[in-house]
Amino acid sequence: MENPNDLLTTEQAAAEEFDSKISPATMQWWRAKGRGPKYLKIGRRVVYRRCDLRAYVEAGERAPEAA
């Protein structure tokens, strides 16, 4: 069972939460530019909470506009 507070590496986050449509390198670039989902630094290690990744994706969700 998935826990919303699971910690994922950049590689796991790209593969699992973004279905490999976003590369780990893109996520690294986002961090350098102050963009993208929230992340944690534990020592030198960067990890993402599953709930923060999902919140980031949902924040970009848009409803279709009427024509």
Secondary structure, DSSP 8 states (H G I E B T S, - for coil): ---TT-EEEHHHIIIIISTTSS-HHHHHHHHHHT-SS--EEETTEEEEEHHHHHHHHHHT-------
